[in-house]
Amino acid sequence: MDRHIPMHALPEEIQKMSPEEKVCKYCGVSYLILHEFKAMEEKVKAMEKEMKFYQGSVEREKSLEETLQALSQDFEQYKIDSESKMERLNMLFFSVVYLVGRKVQSIDLT
């Protein structure tokens, strides 16, 4: 956090004030730092909210990586299966073409 360094000294009338006049009677915090304190409280609240957002992100990322790995393995297996089936279909197609050709030849001979 950046530290605020004032460019100008406090006005003389504030410097001459008694400590009782510079302090909140309820909480005891100096009015001179109360504003900075409230700003820091707001920053802390915002950071806590952000931390809640990121909480568990490592576990979620690990779970997503495992899911991605499983899906990649499934994809590769389906790809291999598909290629194998395509080869079988090609062989079946050429077998049918061959048999049809032989049948046509046998019809032509008779």
C-alpha positions as CSV (number, residue, x, y, z in Angstrom):
1,M,0.0,0.0,0.0
2,D,1.3,3.4,-0.9
3,R,2.0,5.8,2.0
4,H,0.6,9.2,1.6
5,I,3.2,12.0,2.2
6,P,1.5,15.4,2.5
7,M,2.9,18.1,0.3
8,H,2.0,20.9,2.7
9,A,2.2,21.1,6.5
10,L,-1.0,21.1,8.5
11,P,-2.5,24.6,9.0
12,E,-1.3,26.2,12.2
13,E,-4.7,26.3,13.8
14,I,-4.9,22.5,13.5
15,Q,-1.4,22.0,14.8
16,K,-2.4,24.1,17.9
17,M,-5.5,22.1,18.6
18,S,-5.5,20.0,21.7
19,P,-5.4,16.2,21.3
20,E,-9.0,16.1,22.6
21,E,-10.2,18.2,19.7
22,K,-8.5,16.1,17.1
23,V,-9.9,12.8,18.4
24,C,-13.3,11.2,17.8
25,K,-15.1,11.0,21.2
26,Y,-16.8,7.7,20.2
27,C,-13.9,5.6,18.8
28,G,-10.8,7.5,19.8
29,V,-9.4,7.7,16.3
30,S,-7.8,11.0,15.2
31,Y,-9.9,12.8,12.7
32,L,-6.7,13.3,10.7
33,I,-6.4,9.6,10.0
34,L,-10.1,8.6,10.1
35,H,-10.6,9.2,6.4
36,E,-7.5,7.1,5.5
37,F,-8.7,4.4,7.9
38,K,-12.1,4.2,6.2
39,A,-10.5,4.1,2.8
40,M,-8.3,1.1,4.0
41,E,-11.4,-0.6,5.3
42,E,-13.0,-0.3,1.9
43,K,-9.9,-1.7,0.2
44,V,-9.8,-4.6,2.7
45,K,-13.5,-5.4,1.9
46,A,-12.8,-5.3,-1.8
47,M,-9.8,-7.6,-1.4
48,E,-11.8,-10.1,0.7
49,K,-14.5,-10.2,-2.0
50,E,-11.8,-10.9,-4.6
51,M,-10.2,-13.6,-2.4
52,K,-13.6,-15.3,-2.2
53,F,-13.8,-15.3,-5.9
54,Y,-10.4,-17.0,-6.3
55,Q,-10.9,-19.3,-3.4
56,G,-11.0,-22.9,-4.7
57,S,-9.7,-21.9,-8.1
58,V,-6.7,-24.2,-7.9
59,E,-9.0,-27.2,-7.2
60,R,-11.4,-26.1,-10.0
61,E,-8.5,-25.8,-12.4
62,K,-7.2,-29.3,-11.4
63,S,-10.6,-30.8,-11.9
64,L,-11.0,-29.1,-15.3
65,E,-7.5,-30.4,-16.4
66,E,-8.5,-33.9,-15.4
67,T,-11.7,-33.7,-17.3
68,L,-9.9,-32.3,-20.3
69,Q,-7.3,-35.1,-20.2
70,A,-10.1,-37.7,-20.0
71,L,-11.9,-36.1,-22.9
72,S,-8.7,-36.0,-25.0
73,Q,-8.1,-39.7,-24.3
74,D,-11.7,-40.5,-25.3
75,F,-11.3,-38.4,-28.5
76,E,-8.1,-40.3,-29.5
77,Q,-9.8,-43.7,-28.9
78,Y,-12.9,-42.6,-31.0
79,K,-10.5,-41.4,-33.7
80,I,-8.7,-44.8,-33.8
81,D,-12.1,-46.6,-33.8
82,S,-13.3,-44.4,-36.6
83,E,-10.2,-45.1,-38.7
84,S,-10.6,-48.8,-38.1
85,K,-14.2,-48.8,-39.1
86,M,-13.4,-46.8,-42.2
87,E,-10.9,-49.4,-43.3
88,R,-13.4,-52.1,-42.7
89,L,-16.0,-50.2,-44.7
90,N,-13.6,-49.7,-47.6
91,M,-12.7,-53.4,-47.6
92,L,-16.4,-54.3,-47.5
93,F,-17.1,-51.9,-50.4
94,F,-14.4,-53.3,-52.6
95,S,-15.5,-56.8,-51.8
96,V,-19.1,-55.9,-52.9
97,V,-17.7,-54.3,-56.0
98,Y,-15.6,-57.4,-56.8
99,L,-18.6,-59.7,-56.1
100,V,-20.9,-57.6,-58.3
101,G,-18.3,-57.6,-61.0
102,R,-18.0,-61.4,-60.9
103,K,-21.8,-61.7,-60.9
104,V,-22.1,-59.4,-64.0
105,Q,-19.4,-61.5,-65.7
106,S,-21.2,-64.7,-64.9
107,I,-24.4,-63.2,-66.3
108,D,-22.6,-62.1,-69.5
109,L,-21.2,-65.6,-70.0
110,T,-24.5,-67.3,-69.9
